[in-house]
Amino acid sequence: MAVVKSRGAFNVHREVLDEQRLEEASQSTLLSFHCVSRCSVPRLKQTVVGCLPVLYWLPRYSIWEYGMPDLISGISVGIMHLPQGMAYALLASVPPVFGLYTSFYPPLVYFFFGSSRHISIGTFTVLSIMVGSVTERLAPDSNFFIINGTNVTDVVDISTRDLYRVQVAAATTVLGGLIQLVLGMVQFGFVGTYLSEPLVRAYTTAASAHAVVAQLKYIFGLSPARFSGPLSMIYTLVEVCSLLPKTHLPTLTVSSVSIIVLIAAKEINAAFGKKLPVPIPVELLTIVVGTLISYYITLHSSYNISVVGEIPSGLTMPSIPDRKIFGDVIKDAFALAVVGYAISISLGKTFALKHGYRVDTNQELVALGLSNMVGGFFQCFSVCSSMSRSLVQDSTGGKTQMAGVSAAVIVLVTVLKLGPLFQQLPKAVLSAIVCVNLKGMFKQYYDVIMLWRTNRVDLVIWLVTYVSTLLFNLDMGLGASIAFALLTIVLRTQHPQYSILGQVPGTELYMDLETHKEVRGIPGITIFRSSATVYFANAELYLEALEKMSGLDITKMIQYQRRQEAKQKRREKRAERRARRAAKRQVMMSKVHTTGKHVTLYNFPRSADGQSSWVYLKDPDMATLGSASEVSLGSLGKWTWDIHSIILDLSPTNFIDTVAIKTMKNIFHDFGEINIDVYIAGCQALVVEQLDRGGFFSESITKKHLFATVHDAVLHCLHHRGASSSLHDHECTLTLLTSNNIVGVNMWNSI
C-alpha cells in the first residue's frame, strides 16, 4: 500500500514538472518556425512538443491508471455524441449524418493538438444555429423549386438543396478554422478576453432563443416561410403563430411525449446521479425507442410524420469547398471563430483550474482552427467544446483526450454499421432533444436578477447583448455586443473616481479622505489620484476634477491674473505718458519765465508757496494690486488658498499619451504661476519612459519632480516648504527626514 502511495505521489510530482516544461515549450512554439534551422536539437524538440502536446503526455500515458477511466468516460460521451450530433445537424440545416461526421473528425484532430484534457470537442447548440443561419440565408428553399417544363412548382428539390447547404456549411467552417489558426500563430489568444462572461452568457441565451424558434416547425409540424437578416426571428415567430391552427397533431404528440420523457429522465438523473456509476443515456434511449416505435407503427407513411430519412453508411472522401462561397461567409466565419474559441477556452480554463494544470490560449486557437479546417474538408460544420459532454467526461473519470478518441470510435461504429437503423427516427424527437438540452441556457435568465444586485454596468451589457442578438441575428448581434462592451470600458475610464488622499496615522499608507474616517490630510499638501489611466478621453476631465477637488479654479485664476497684468501694464503706460506731458509743460513754463512773453497758462493747482505743482493721482486699484511680481502667494483677487504643494498619484496609470502629457505640462505651468509646486508619485517605469519621449521634461520640469511613492513626495514637500508645524499638528511619521529618505525621493534623477 505504501508503494502504491509513493508511486502516486511520484506521478503527481512528475506531472507538475512536465506541465512546467510544456508551458515553457508552448510560449515559443508558434513564432519560431522561421528560425528552426538556427535552433539546437533541444530547442527543436521543445518547439515540436509545443506544437503537438500529444507528444508530451502520450509517452507518459499509464494504461493502468488512466486506461479504464478514459474508456468508460469515452463510451459515455460517445453515446451522447450520437443524438446530439443528429439533433444539432437540424439546427445547422444539414442532413443528420453530417452531424455524426462532425462528432468524429474534429475530436481526432484535437487529440493531437489540444492542450486541454477534459473538454469534449464536437457539435454545440450556439455554433450550430449560427451555421444554420448562414446555410438558410445562402440556400433558401425558394432557390430550389423544381421546374416542370416552363412552370415553377412549389416542390423543393431537397437533395440538391441539402447538398449546397453542406457546401456552404463546410466553406464557413474551413474559413472560420483558418481564421482561428492564423490568430493562434500570431499569438492572438487574448482575443477571447474581449468577450466578458456577461456578454457570452447573454449571447448564448439569445442564441438558445433562436434555436427554439428554429425548432418550432419540427415540433408543430409546420412549414413556415424562411426569413433572414435583422428581425428574422421576430418574423419567423409571427409566421409560426399565424400557422398554429394548421398544427400537425401527430407530430405535436410525438414532440410533447418526447419532451416530457426527456425532462423526467433528466430530473431522475440529477436526483440519483451520485448513486449511479454513469449517467443514464436518456437521449440515446429516447432515439432508440422513438426509432422502434416509428418503424413498427409506420409513423411516416401512416401519419405523415417527418423522419430523418436516408443515412448513408460509411465515410465520405475529403473535398475542397466551393471557393466562391468564401466571400459571402467571411463575416459569419469570423463570428464563429471568435465565439467558438471563447466558449472553448472558458470551459478549458475551468477544468484546468479544477485539476491543477494550465491551458495554452494560443495553442487552443491552433487546435480549434485545425479541427475546423480538417473537419470542413470532410463536410463537417463548426465545432467547439460542449459543456454537457465535457461535464460527463469529467464526472465519469476521464483523465486525458484518450476519452475523446474512445468517443470518436463509438461514433465511427455508428456511422459505418448502425446509421441506416435510424432512418425512421422522427425529426420531432431530435427537436425535442434540442429544446430540452437548452434548459441550462434558459436558467441564465436569472443572471438579470444577480447582476441587478451586483453590477449594473454588466447588467446593461447583458441586456444590450441579448436584445441586439435577438433583433439583429447572431453575427450582427455579436458585433454590436462587443462594440457596446468596449464602449462601456471607454466611458468608465472617461469618468473614473477621483479622490483626495490623506495619511493613515503611524503608517506610510495614503487613502481616500472621504471613504476612510481615520485618514488625516497633510496641511499645505493636496494629494490627488484618479482611479483610471489618464489619456486623451479623460485628460481634460482630469484637470477639471483636480481644480474642483483642490478648490482652485486655476483656469479662471490664470485668466484673472492675465487681465490684472494687462491692466497694470496699461496703468503704467498711462502714468508714463502723463509724466512725459508734465515734463513738457515744466519745460514750457521755464521758457516763459526766461523770455518774458505773455503766455496763457492753464489754471494749475498752487502749492503753499504759490508755485505750480503736478500731482499724479493713482488709480484706486493700483494701491491694492501692485505689480505682477508682487501678487500674494496665498491670495489672488477673490481666491485664497492654504496649500503650497500638489502631488499627483499616477500609480493607477499604466500608459500615457501625448494629450495627457500636454495636460500634465499645463498643470505644472499653471499651478506654478501661483507659486504652488506640483509633483508626480507612483509612476511606473514605462510611464516615465513615455513622458521622456513625449517631451515632458524640461528645465522647469525635471525628474526631481518624480517620486517612487506618495510618502517620498510628502517628505520632500514638507522638507522643501517647511514641515515642522505640520508634523507636530498631525502626529504622523514624517518627523524623521533622514538622508535615506532624501536619496530615495530623487531616485529618478539617474534615469
Secondary structure by P-SEA (a helix, b strand, c coil): caaaaaaaaaaaaaaaaaaaaaaaaaacccccccccccccaaaaaaaaaaacccccccccccccccaaaaaaaaaaaaaaaaaaaaaaaaaacccaaaaaaaaccaaaaaacccccccccccccaaaaaaaaaaaaaaccccccccccccccccccaaaaaaaaaaaaaaaaaaaaaaaaaaaaaaccccccccccaaaaaaaaaaaaaaaaaaacccccccccccccccaaaaaaaaaaaaacccccaaaaaaaaaaaaaaaaaaaaaaacccccccccaaaaaaaaaaaaaaaaaccccccccccccccccccccccccccccccccaaaaaaaaaaaaaaaaaaaaaaaaaacccccaaaaaaaaaaaaaaaaaaccccccccaaaaaaaaaaccccaaaaaaaaaaaaaaacccccccccccaaaaaaaaaaaacccccccaaaaaaaaccaaaaaaaaaaaaaaaccccaaaaaaaaaaaaaaaaaaaaccbbbbbbbcccccccccccccccccccccbbbbbbccccccccaaaaaaaaaaaaccaaaaaaaaaaaaaaaaaaaaaaaaaaaaaaaaaaaaaaaaaaaccbbbbcccccccccbbbbbbbcccccccccccccccccccccccccccbbbbbccccccccaaaaaaaaaaaaaaaaabbbbbbccccaaaaaaaaaacccccccccccccccaaaaaaaaaaacccaaaaaacccccccccaaaaaaaaccccc
